[in-house]
Amino acid sequence: MDASQIYILLAIIILAIIVLLVFLIKKNKREAKLTPLAALAFAFVFAGVLFVGEGRVVSYSLMGIGVVIAIIDIIAKLKKK
């Protein structure tokens, strides 16, 4: 096995451990619903990742819009409490 295969195997093992920990921790917690603004922010960030081949300006703009929407959602949640 060369170095790249070892890195990939190590990454898969680490991801499996993280998934296992998330499932174990989540059993005890109440699930929070995803707000419409948070879903929209996630969609913009995901679109930014998908359109990376279209150019940096398009990709970073979509990600930036997603981050701004996420910040607005966080502020709205804090004001609601």
Backbone torsions as a table, in degrees:
resi	resn	phi	psi	omega
1	MET	NA	132.8	177.6
2	ASP	-91.3	179.5	-172.3
3	ALA	-62.6	-39.5	-177.6
4	SER	-66.2	-36.7	177.7
5	GLN	-68.3	-36.0	177.3
6	ILE	-66.1	-42.5	178.3
7	TYR	-62.0	-42.5	179.8
8	ILE	-65.1	-44.0	178.2
9	LEU	-62.5	-42.4	178.2
10	LEU	-63.9	-41.1	178.8
11	ALA	-64.3	-40.4	178.9
12	ILE	-65.0	-42.0	178.9
13	ILE	-64.1	-43.6	179.3
14	ILE	-63.9	-42.4	177.8
15	LEU	-63.1	-39.0	178.2
16	ALA	-64.2	-40.4	177.6
17	ILE	-64.7	-42.3	179.1
18	ILE	-63.0	-43.7	178.7
19	VAL	-62.0	-42.8	178.4
20	LEU	-61.7	-44.6	178.5
21	LEU	-63.7	-39.5	179.2
22	VAL	-63.0	-43.4	179.5
23	PHE	-66.3	-38.1	178.7
24	LEU	-68.3	-39.5	-179.6
25	ILE	-73.9	-36.2	-175.8
26	LYS	-69.7	-21.5	-178.9
27	LYS	-61.7	-33.3	-175.8
28	ASN	-89.7	-11.1	-175.5
29	LYS	-104.5	152.5	174.9
30	ARG	-79.3	137.6	-178.2
31	GLU	-78.8	134.6	176.5
32	ALA	-94.5	136.6	179.4
33	LYS	-75.9	148.7	177.7
34	LEU	-82.7	123.8	-179.7
35	THR	-76.3	158.9	178.5
36	PRO	-59.7	-37.0	178.1
37	LEU	-66.9	-38.9	178.7
38	ALA	-65.9	-39.4	177.7
39	ALA	-64.9	-39.7	178.0
40	LEU	-65.7	-41.4	178.0
41	ALA	-62.1	-44.0	178.3
42	PHE	-61.1	-40.9	-179.8
43	ALA	-63.1	-40.9	179.4
44	PHE	-66.9	-42.1	178.7
45	VAL	-64.9	-42.3	178.5
46	PHE	-63.8	-40.4	177.2
47	ALA	-63.9	-36.7	177.2
48	GLY	-62.7	-37.6	177.7
49	VAL	-70.1	-40.2	-178.9
50	LEU	-67.5	-37.0	-175.6
51	PHE	-94.6	28.6	179.5
52	VAL	-64.0	-28.0	179.9
53	GLY	-74.0	-16.2	-179.2
54	GLU	-79.4	-14.1	179.6
55	GLY	131.3	158.3	-177.8
56	ARG	-66.5	-38.5	-176.0
57	VAL	-62.4	-46.1	-179.7
58	VAL	-64.7	-47.9	-177.1
59	SER	-63.4	-49.5	-179.1
60	TYR	-67.5	-32.4	177.8
61	SER	-65.1	-45.3	178.5
62	LEU	-63.0	-42.8	178.2
63	MET	-65.0	-40.1	178.8
64	GLY	-63.2	-41.5	177.2
65	ILE	-62.2	-41.7	178.2
66	GLY	-62.3	-41.0	179.3
67	VAL	-66.8	-41.7	179.0
68	VAL	-63.0	-42.9	178.5
69	ILE	-64.2	-39.2	177.7
70	ALA	-63.5	-40.8	177.9
71	ILE	-64.4	-41.0	176.9
72	ILE	-61.7	-41.0	178.2
73	ASP	-63.5	-42.3	179.0
74	ILE	-63.2	-44.0	179.1
75	ILE	-63.7	-41.4	178.7
76	ALA	-62.4	-39.6	178.6
77	LYS	-66.7	-39.0	179.9
78	LEU	-67.4	-38.2	178.6
79	LYS	-70.5	-28.5	-179.3
80	LYS	-70.1	-30.7	-179.4
81	LYS	-73.8	NA	NA
